[in-house]
Amino acid sequence: MTAIRDSASRRALPRWRALTGMTQTALSLELELDRTGLHHIEAGRSQPSLQCAIRIERLTGGVVPCLGWETGT
């Protein structure tokens, strides 16, 4: 599995969770994503689908922008 390039959204998501006190389990339930998938996204091992990135942006009130996810080449 290829790691994604470090992105603003990848860095912002765990910070947002910490500030709000939301666990990975709680966030993964809100996003309809398994916790392991969320962990891989936060660790930079995978990138969220467009639909998931949109849900993240909406849930975080725009703090983690949909367009902030970048793929590695």
N, C-alpha and C positions, 0 to 999 in steps of 0.2 A: 504494500500500500504506500503510495506516495504522499508525503506530507504536503499540506497546503502552505503557501507562503504566509508569513506572519501578517495578519490583517488587523485593521482597526476594530472590526466587529469581533474577531476572535478574542482580542485582548479585552474588549469592553464587556463581553458577556459574563465572564466570571466576576469582574468588578461590580457589575450591576447586581448580580446575585448576592454578593457579599454585602453590598450597601442595603439591599432590601431584606436580607436575612432569609432568602429563598434557597432551599436545598436543591441539589441536582434532581433528586427524586420528585420534588414538588414541581419544578420547572419542566421536567420531562413529561409529567402528567398533563400540565397545561398545554404543552406543545404537541401532545399526542405522539410522543417519541419515546423509545425505551431509554433508560438511564445510561446504558452503555453507549448508545448512539450520541447522546448529549455529551458524555465524557470525551468521546473521540472528536467531536466538533470543538469543544473547549481546548483540547490538547493539541489541536491542529492536525490531527490524523485524518480527518475527513471534513468535507464542506457540506453545509446544509443544502437541501433542495431549495429551489426558489420558493416553493410554498412554505417550507419551514422557516426560511429567512424572513419572509413576510410576516409570519406569525410571531417570530422573535421581535421584529421591529414594532409590531402592534402592541405586544405584551409589555415591552419595555418603554412604551411611549416615545419611541424614536431614538432612545439613548443608544441602542444597538441597531444601526441602520442596515436595511436590506442590501443596499449597494456597497456596504463596507466589506463584503466577503470577496476575497480575491483567490483565484486558483493559481497554483504554481505551474511552471512550465518545464 
